[in-house]
Amino acid sequence: MRMKAAIGLFAFLSAFLSVDALIAQQATPTAQPRSPLIPPAAQLQIPAEPSQKPDFGISVRIVMAPVTVTDRNGNIIEGLQPQDFRLYDNGKLQRVTEDMTSHPLSLVVAVQANDQVEKILPQIQKIGALLQSQVIGDDGEVAVIAFDHRVQTLTDFTSDPDKITAALKKMKPGSWSSRLNDATMESIKLLKSRPATRRRVLLLIAEAGDKGSQVRPREVMTESEFANVVIYSVDISKLMASLTATPNTPATDNRPPGAVNLARGETSTPTTETQMQLGDWTPLIKDIFEEAKGLLIKNPLQVFTAYSGGRQYSFMNQRALDRAVSDIGAELHSQYLLTYSPNNQEVAGFHNIVVQVTKPDLKIRTRDGYYLAGTPEGAKK
């Protein structure tokens, strides 16, 4: 009898231990193999199919190049397809896509309103209706900024033509300052707050020079790059400003660059020569980002325009101003937005953009390039 009881107790304990071992085995997770070279967070980025490897790291740069195509007479050409374009980034052919989606427009109009433009300002104040009909369209919106030694937002983004016109009418000539860089930066920040699904455009109506800004051109250009802001400008003619300004203004120096003698001991450099001529702005843009010592930027208005892919116009009279606004509207509504992820992102420094079209007798205009920060080692690759 005792033997049977002992055998029964042994069987019970064996069964209990087996069940306990089974529970412990199920509670203990099976060890998963892990690569010692890849941290757990990075493993989430591995593609589902091992054969598909990403071309770039996690921080892939997407570049946008707004492209305007015209014939030899300046007429805008529409209807081209992505395969009709060839885009080179620092000489390397890129795979481009065209964003054919219709994006509503967000536009900031920033106007110089200092004592230099006292008699020109009434002409600028008449463009409200033109902005509504020719530029922004049905779904667009406009914000208005005026600047002298201050940067004032006269109206936030609105689609109401009456509010746009009223904001322009609020402008009064102010002090002698013209904080162009500061006003451009403030405009970009306004645009940056708009949804990424909208096109972000800045129209600067001002003289070419800057007077009194705290922000440097490099900071403005960097901000416009990352916010995808395209800058257009209407250059208030220096001759027009000097003729209509209040008395006792300094006379304009009309001597050509070659007739200007440099200070004793100062030598002419490629940087100085670049700033004295029109055309390719790439060397100057490189100097701006490299923060060359003693760099004098005489025309930040045109630098901002060239760097972002916009266009600069001259303002000599009301007709020329109205024509400029109309042309900007026509261009914005017919541009090709080419985007690409550069296949040479390891190369730091300025990346030159060249766009070609496969069809004959057509002209291309786009941004000169962009600046890609990186390590010195990356720049040598």
Secondary structure, DSSP 4 states (H G I P E B T S, - for coil): -HHHHHHHHHHHHHHHHHHHHHHHHHHSPPPPP--TTS-HHHHTTS-SSTT---SS-SS---EEEEEEEEETTS-B-----GGGEEEEETTEE---EE--S-PPEEEEEEEE-SGGGTTTHHHHTT-HHHIIIIII-TT-EEEEEEESSSEEEEEEEE--HHHHHHHHHT-----S-B-HHHHHHHHHHHHHTS-TTSEEEEEEEE-SS-BS-SS-HHHHHHHHHHHTEEEEEEEE-HHHHHHHSPSSPPPP----GGGPPPPTT----HHHHHHTS-S--HHHHHHHHHT-TT---S-HHHHHHHHHT--EEEESSHHHHHHHHHHHHHHHTT-EEEEE--TTTT--EEEEEEEEESSTTEEEE---EEEE---HHHHT-
